[in-house]
């Protein structure tokens, strides 16, 4: 079981004159094909999706009811449970919302997770221990709603 708290994406945009975009790029985070969260990678018209850019984006999972959790005085961040782990069960779908092509050369992604661990020598003291796993997606892909330019969606299979 993996308790995912955050996902980071470091994206390298292509160097060609047409590689940047004003198009909104959406992200869908899926667990075994079921939607967990939908968000914008960028709202479009920002310099961070320009050509030859290297930028990091992230999503921190948030409690839908805004209620925090504390166990034995230790704050526990909200997380999404992946009962069978992340590998083979997490997918992130990127989709272009317009026809201004965007070339993504590679994405380096980190999946942050954590768990409560007992403190040795205590009766009920715990600490939240975080870890991360890195994934690299090196396929050069062009996203656009224009099928002559590239794909409308591209799924990262972790």
ZAMARGU-4260 file (C-alpha; in steps of 0.2 Angstrom, whole numbers, plus 5000, padded with zeros to 4 digits):
<rodrens>
0) 5000/5000/5000 | 5006/5017/4996 | 4999/5034/5003 | 5003/5047/4989 | 5004/5065/4996
5) 5011/5074/4981 | 5016/5072/4962 | 5029/5082/4954 | 5032/5084/4935 | 5048/5092/4928
10) 5045/5096/4910 | 5057/5100/4896 | 5048/5109/4881 | 5056/5107/4864 | 5068/5119/4856
15) 5059/5121/4839 | 5051/5138/4836 | 5034/5130/4837 | 5037/5120/4852 | 5029/5132/4865
20) 5010/5134/4867 | 4997/5146/4872 | 4985/5131/4874 | 4979/5125/4891 | 4986/5108/4895
25) 4975/5098/4907 | 4981/5084/4919 | 4970/5069/4925 | 4977/5059/4939 | 4970/5041/4938
30) 4971/5026/4950 | 4968/5010/4940 | 4959/5020/4927 | 4947/5029/4939 | 4949/5048/4940
35) 4956/5054/4956 | 4959/5073/4951 | 4958/5084/4936 | 4968/5100/4936 | 4978/5112/4924
40) 4996/5109/4921 | 4996/5127/4915 | 4981/5139/4911 | 4990/5143/4895 | 4997/5160/4890
45) 5011/5159/4902 | 5030/5159/4899 | 5032/5142/4907 | 5026/5132/4892 | 5037/5142/4880
50) 5049/5133/4869 | 5065/5127/4877 | 5058/5129/4894 | 5062/5118/4909 | 5049/5119/4923
55) 5043/5110/4938 | 5024/5108/4942 | 5016/5098/4956 | 5000/5093/4964 | 4998/5091/4983
60) 4983/5080/4987 | 4970/5090/4998 | 4956/5084/5009 | 4939/5087/5001 | 4932/5092/5017
65) 4947/5103/5023 | 4948/5093/5039 | 4966/5089/5045 | 4971/5074/5054 | 4982/5072/5069
70) 4988/5055/5077 | 4996/5056/5094 | 5000/5074/5091 | 5008/5071/5074 | 5000/5080/5059
75) 4996/5068/5045 | 4995/5076/5027 | 4980/5071/5016 | 4985/5057/5005 | 4977/5046/4991
80) 4979/5027/4995 | 4985/5016/4981 | 4982/4999/4989 | 4993/4989/4977 | 5007/5003/4976
85) 5010/5016/4962 | 5019/5005/4949 | 5006/4999/4937 | 4992/5008/4945 | 4995/5027/4943
90) 4992/5035/4927 | 4993/5054/4923 | 4985/5059/4907 | 4990/5076/4899 | 4978/5083/4886
95) 4979/5098/4875 | 4963/5109/4875 | 4968/5119/4859 | 4976/5117/4842 | 4992/5127/4847
100) 5005/5112/4847 | 5015/5109/4862 | 5031/5099/4861 | 5036/5090/4877 | 5053/5082/4875
105) 5054/5073/4892 | 5045/5073/4909 | 5054/5068/4925 | 5041/5064/4939 | 5042/5061/4958
110) 5029/5053/4967 | 5029/5057/4986 | 5022/5046/4999 | 5022/5043/5017 | 5017/5033/5032
115) 5016/5034/5051 | 5030/5025/5060 | 5031/5021/5078 | 5044/5030/5088 | 5055/5016/5096
120) 5055/5016/5115 | 5038/5025/5116 | 5020/5018/5119 | 5010/5028/5106 | 5022/5041/5098
125) 5022/5041/5079 | 5031/5051/5066 | 5026/5054/5048 | 5040/5048/5037 | 5040/5053/5018
130) 5049/5045/5004 | 5048/5047/4985 | 5050/5037/4969 | 5056/5044/4953 | 5050/5040/4935
135) 5057/5046/4919 | 5046/5048/4903 | 5058/5051/4889 | 5047/5050/4874 | 5046/5066/4863
140) 5027/5070/4861 | 5018/5084/4853 | 5001/5088/4860 | 4987/5097/4850 | 4969/5096/4846
145) 4974/5096/4828 | 4978/5078/4823 | 4990/5084/4810 | 5001/5091/4823 | 5001/5077/4836
150) 4991/5068/4850 | 4976/5076/4859 | 4981/5066/4875 | 4996/5057/4881 | 4996/5045/4896
155) 5011/5043/4908 | 5010/5025/4915 | 5019/5024/4931
</rodrens>
